[in-house]
Amino acid sequence: VRCKGLILMLYLGPIHLNLNILATMTLIGILLGFIGGAGTALVMAALATFFRIPIHQALGTSLAAASFTTLAGTYSPLREGNVDARLGFPVGLSGILGAYLGGALAIHTRPRLLKTLAGLALLLAAALIYRQTRGQDLVQTPNPGRKLDPRSRFFIACGVGLGTGLIAGFLAMGGMVFIQLALLGLLNASLRTAVGTGMLTMFFTSLSGATRFLQEGLIDLNLFLSVVTGTSIGSYLGAKLTGRVPHFVLRAVVVATPIWAATMLLFF
């Protein structure tokens, strides 16, 4: 019934885009496209902090918008060969179940506790990414001598998808950072490949997590359209930068972004 109502709203309901949110999300979208889905942690943090959107609604809207934004942001990395589909699809498809369960868990978690857990997860992720990418080139694999046979690679990818999907659905875009970490550490992807492939996997997990919030009526159509319009435009532009910047710039922004989002969630 709710899905039918949403379809009717799309055709019949009044659409009111919030220009302040639209402009803010366009800027965040540029960052999102530049560093991959990890930048979408800022969407939830900005909605909850700057625009005082209730945390559960901000989380659901972030997940719903990310399913469109990451799809748009995957286009440029895919053209430039920075997406490993053999990793992306197993991680993303297995993450569907994890994200749905994570969304259900988040709905029944108190708002203040949810913000705190998301903030702490982002700080942990920033520290782990800093450690994992230290001394690594954009196209260099973390451990060139470590080879995984196809079967092991597939099962590890499925496990990564289930676990990171659960985090993504529960803590919104904090899960994206852990997807990139898993691609770097467990599946031996390069930093540039982890960014591009992470965008692909996040399409599946964010769509699944958003479905659970939609079932609870926690996604507002006008807020969603304002967010997704801005982030999709920005993500397309930002994705063109990933392959054109030095390693130290990409690494610095990938580490700083979750710290920025965590600061907003924990202290504001």
C-alpha positions as CSV (number, residue, x, y, z in Angstrom):
1,V,0.0,0.0,0.0
2,R,2.8,2.4,0.9
3,C,4.6,1.7,-2.4
4,K,1.3,2.4,-4.4
5,G,1.0,5.7,-2.4
6,L,4.5,6.7,-3.3
7,I,3.8,6.1,-7.0
8,L,0.7,8.2,-6.8
9,M,2.6,11.0,-5.1
10,L,5.2,10.9,-7.9
11,Y,2.4,11.6,-10.4
12,L,-0.1,13.6,-8.5
13,G,1.5,15.1,-5.4
14,P,3.0,18.5,-5.2
15,I,6.8,18.5,-5.5
16,H,8.7,21.1,-3.4
17,L,12.4,21.0,-3.7
18,N,14.3,22.6,-0.8
19,L,16.9,24.8,-2.5
20,N,19.1,25.0,0.5
21,I,19.2,21.2,0.8
22,L,19.6,20.9,-2.9
23,A,22.7,23.2,-3.0
24,T,24.3,21.5,0.0
25,M,23.8,18.0,-1.4
26,T,25.3,19.1,-4.7
27,L,28.5,20.0,-2.9
28,I,28.5,16.8,-0.9
29,G,27.7,14.9,-4.1
30,I,30.9,16.2,-5.7
31,L,32.8,14.8,-2.7
32,L,30.9,11.6,-2.9
33,G,31.8,11.0,-6.6
34,F,35.4,11.9,-5.9
35,I,36.1,9.4,-3.1
36,G,33.3,6.9,-3.6
37,G,30.3,6.1,-1.4
38,A,32.2,6.9,1.7
39,G,31.3,10.5,1.1
40,T,27.7,9.7,1.7
41,A,28.3,9.6,5.4
42,L,28.1,13.4,5.1
43,V,24.5,13.2,3.7
44,M,23.1,11.8,6.9
45,A,25.2,14.0,9.1
46,A,24.3,17.2,7.2
47,L,20.6,16.4,7.3
48,A,20.6,15.6,11.0
49,T,22.9,18.5,12.0
50,F,22.3,21.4,9.7
51,F,18.7,20.9,8.8
52,R,17.5,19.2,12.0
53,I,15.9,16.2,10.2
54,P,15.1,13.4,12.7
55,I,18.0,10.9,12.6
56,H,15.9,7.9,11.5
57,Q,14.4,9.9,8.6
58,A,17.9,11.3,7.7
59,L,19.2,7.7,7.7
60,G,16.4,6.4,5.5
61,T,16.7,9.3,3.1
62,S,20.4,8.9,2.9
63,L,20.1,5.3,2.0
64,A,17.4,5.9,-0.6
65,A,19.3,8.8,-2.2
66,A,22.6,6.7,-2.2
67,S,21.0,4.0,-4.4
68,F,20.6,6.6,-7.2
69,T,23.7,8.6,-6.5
70,T,26.1,5.7,-6.4
71,L,24.6,4.4,-9.7
72,A,25.4,7.8,-11.3
73,G,28.8,7.9,-9.7
74,T,29.8,4.5,-10.9
75,Y,29.6,5.5,-14.6
76,S,33.0,7.4,-14.8
77,P,35.0,4.8,-12.8
78,L,33.5,2.0,-14.9
79,R,34.6,3.8,-18.1
80,E,38.1,4.3,-16.7
81,G,38.5,0.7,-15.6
82,N,38.3,1.4,-11.9
83,V,35.4,-1.0,-11.1
84,D,36.0,-4.7,-10.6
85,A,32.6,-6.2,-11.4
86,R,33.8,-9.7,-10.3
87,L,34.2,-8.3,-6.8
88,G,31.4,-5.7,-6.9
89,F,28.5,-8.0,-7.7
90,P,29.1,-10.7,-5.1
91,V,29.7,-8.1,-2.4
92,G,26.7,-6.0,-3.5
93,L,24.2,-8.8,-4.0
94,S,25.1,-10.5,-0.7
95,G,24.9,-7.1,1.0
96,I,21.2,-6.8,0.1
97,L,20.2,-9.2,3.0
98,G,22.6,-7.6,5.4
99,A,21.4,-4.0,4.6
100,Y,17.7,-5.0,5.1
101,L,18.4,-6.5,8.5
102,G,20.6,-3.6,9.4
103,G,17.8,-1.1,8.5
104,A,15.3,-3.1,10.7
105,L,17.7,-2.9,13.6
106,A,18.3,0.8,13.1
107,I,14.5,1.6,13.2
108,H,14.3,0.1,16.7
109,T,17.4,1.9,18.0
110,R,17.1,5.2,20.1
111,P,18.1,8.3,18.0
112,R,20.9,9.5,20.3
113,L,22.4,6.1,20.5
114,L,22.2,5.6,16.7
115,K,24.0,8.9,16.1
116,T,26.7,8.0,18.6
117,L,27.3,4.6,17.2
118,A,27.5,6.0,13.6
119,G,30.0,8.6,14.7
120,L,32.2,6.1,16.5
121,A,32.1,3.7,13.5
122,L,33.2,6.5,11.2
123,L,36.1,7.5,13.5
124,L,37.2,3.8,13.6
125,A,36.9,3.6,9.8
126,A,39.0,6.7,9.3
127,A,41.8,5.3,11.4
128,L,41.7,1.9,9.7
129,I,41.7,3.5,6.2
130,Y,44.7,5.7,7.2
131,R,46.6,2.6,8.3
132,Q,45.6,0.4,5.4
133,T,46.5,3.0,2.7
134,R,49.8,4.2,4.2
135,G,52.5,4.0,1.6
136,Q,50.1,2.7,-1.1
137,D,49.9,4.0,-4.6
138,L,46.5,4.6,-6.3
139,V,46.8,1.6,-8.6
140,Q,49.1,-0.5,-6.3
141,T,47.6,-3.5,-4.6
142,P,48.1,-3.6,-0.8
143,N,49.9,-7.0,-1.0
144,P,51.1,-7.8,-4.5
145,G,52.3,-11.2,-3.5
146,R,49.0,-12.4,-2.0
147,K,46.9,-14.2,-4.5
148,L,43.4,-15.5,-3.9
149,D,41.9,-18.4,-5.9
150,P,38.6,-17.6,-7.6
151,R,36.5,-19.7,-5.2
152,S,38.0,-18.2,-2.0
153,R,37.7,-14.7,-3.5
154,F,34.0,-15.3,-4.2
155,F,33.2,-16.6,-0.7
156,I,35.2,-13.8,1.0
157,A,33.3,-11.3,-1.2
158,C,29.9,-12.7,-0.1
159,G,30.9,-12.6,3.5
160,V,32.1,-9.0,3.1
161,G,28.8,-8.1,1.5
162,L,26.7,-9.6,4.3
163,G,28.8,-7.9,7.1
164,T,29.2,-4.5,5.5
165,G,25.6,-4.5,4.3
166,L,24.5,-4.9,7.9
167,I,26.6,-2.0,8.9
168,A,25.4,0.1,6.0
169,G,21.7,-0.5,6.8
170,F,22.2,0.1,10.5
171,L,24.6,3.1,10.5
172,A,23.7,4.5,7.1
173,M,26.8,5.4,5.0
174,G,29.3,4.4,7.7
175,G,29.1,1.0,6.0
176,M,30.5,2.3,2.8
177,V,33.8,3.0,4.5
178,F,34.0,-0.5,5.7
179,I,33.3,-1.9,2.2
180,Q,36.3,0.0,0.9
181,L,38.4,-1.3,3.8
182,A,37.4,-4.9,3.1
183,L,38.2,-4.5,-0.6
184,L,41.6,-3.1,0.4
185,G,42.5,-5.5,3.2
186,L,40.7,-8.8,2.5
187,L,40.3,-8.8,-1.3
188,N,43.6,-7.0,-2.1
189,A,42.1,-4.2,-4.3
190,S,44.0,-1.0,-5.0
191,L,42.8,2.3,-3.5
192,R,41.4,3.5,-6.9
193,T,39.6,0.2,-7.5
194,A,38.2,0.2,-3.9
195,V,36.7,3.6,-4.5
196,G,35.1,2.7,-7.9
197,T,34.0,-0.8,-6.9
198,G,32.6,0.5,-3.6
199,M,30.3,2.7,-5.5
200,L,28.8,-0.3,-7.4
201,T,28.3,-2.4,-4.3
202,M,26.7,0.5,-2.4
203,F,23.9,0.7,-5.0
204,F,22.6,-2.7,-3.9
205,T,23.0,-2.3,-0.1
206,S,21.6,1.2,0.0
207,L,18.6,0.2,-2.1
208,S,17.9,-2.7,0.2
209,G,18.3,-0.7,3.4
210,A,16.1,2.1,2.1
211,T,13.3,-0.4,1.4
212,R,13.1,-1.2,5.1
213,F,12.8,2.5,6.0
214,L,10.2,3.0,3.2
215,Q,8.1,0.3,4.7
216,E,8.0,2.2,8.0
217,G,7.1,5.5,6.3
218,L,10.4,7.2,7.2
219,I,11.2,8.5,3.7
220,D,9.7,11.9,2.8
221,L,9.3,12.3,-1.0
222,N,10.2,16.0,-1.2
223,L,13.2,15.6,1.1
224,F,14.4,12.6,-0.9
225,L,14.1,14.4,-4.3
226,S,16.0,17.4,-2.9
227,V,18.8,15.2,-1.7
228,V,19.0,12.8,-4.7
229,T,18.9,15.6,-7.3
230,G,21.8,17.4,-5.6
231,T,23.9,14.4,-4.9
232,S,23.4,12.8,-8.3
233,I,24.5,16.0,-10.1
234,G,27.5,16.4,-7.8
235,S,28.5,12.7,-7.9
236,Y,28.7,12.6,-11.7
237,L,31.0,15.7,-11.6
238,G,33.1,14.5,-8.7
239,A,33.7,11.0,-10.2
240,K,35.6,12.6,-13.0
241,L,38.2,13.8,-10.5
242,T,39.2,10.4,-9.0
243,G,41.4,9.4,-11.8
244,R,43.0,12.8,-12.2
245,V,44.4,13.5,-8.7
246,P,47.6,12.5,-6.9
247,H,47.4,9.6,-4.4
248,F,48.1,11.8,-1.4
249,V,45.1,14.1,-2.2
250,L,42.7,11.2,-2.6
251,R,44.0,9.5,0.5
252,A,43.7,12.6,2.6
253,V,40.1,13.3,1.5
254,V,39.1,9.6,2.0
255,V,40.4,9.7,5.6
256,A,39.2,13.2,6.4
257,T,35.6,12.8,5.2
258,P,34.4,10.2,7.8
259,I,36.1,12.2,10.5
260,W,34.2,15.3,9.4
261,A,30.9,13.4,9.4
262,A,31.6,11.8,12.8
263,T,32.4,15.2,14.3
264,M,29.0,16.5,13.2
265,L,27.1,13.4,14.5
266,L,28.9,13.3,17.9
267,F,29.2,17.0,18.9
268,F,26.4,18.9,17.2
